[in-house]
């Protein structure tokens, strides 16, 4: 059993309670810092549950950062069902009290290594303007901003952004 003093563990695949834990991380963070409420949290929960209902380990991946027995971060890769050259990075989050400690970079490393092993040519993600630390990490990993537009996808009017990573070679 891990203790609070135990080292961080990055686990691949489903962990019991993961849907609730990852939804809670998103719901809490985005409510406190961005005033996104029930609509956003419900959207995360539904889409994460659907991801697990359709999970294919050859195409999809999910990783959690676990500290003291609790999920403190997560990231997922959703393979495109129609075009195996593409996938989407989703549900990337690290709890505020654990940000700035390299956890996000470790999660990103796992996700991108998975994409590279699969021979994925393109990875995209959608986010919104103002998440500067996340944007810095995306750009560090080679993602480039491709589109921006005002949108209400998140439950509030925000400037949605689409970033794309392209395999070298």
Secondary structure, 3 states (H helix, E strand, C coil): CCCCCCCCEEEECCCCCHHHHHHHHHHHHHHHHHCCCHHHHHHHHHHHHHHHHCCCCCCCEEEEEEECCEEEEEEEEEECCCCCCEEEEEEEEECHHHCCCCHHHHHHHHHHHHHHHHCCCEEEEEEECCCHHHHHHHHHCCCEEEEEEEECCCCCCEEEEEEEEECCC
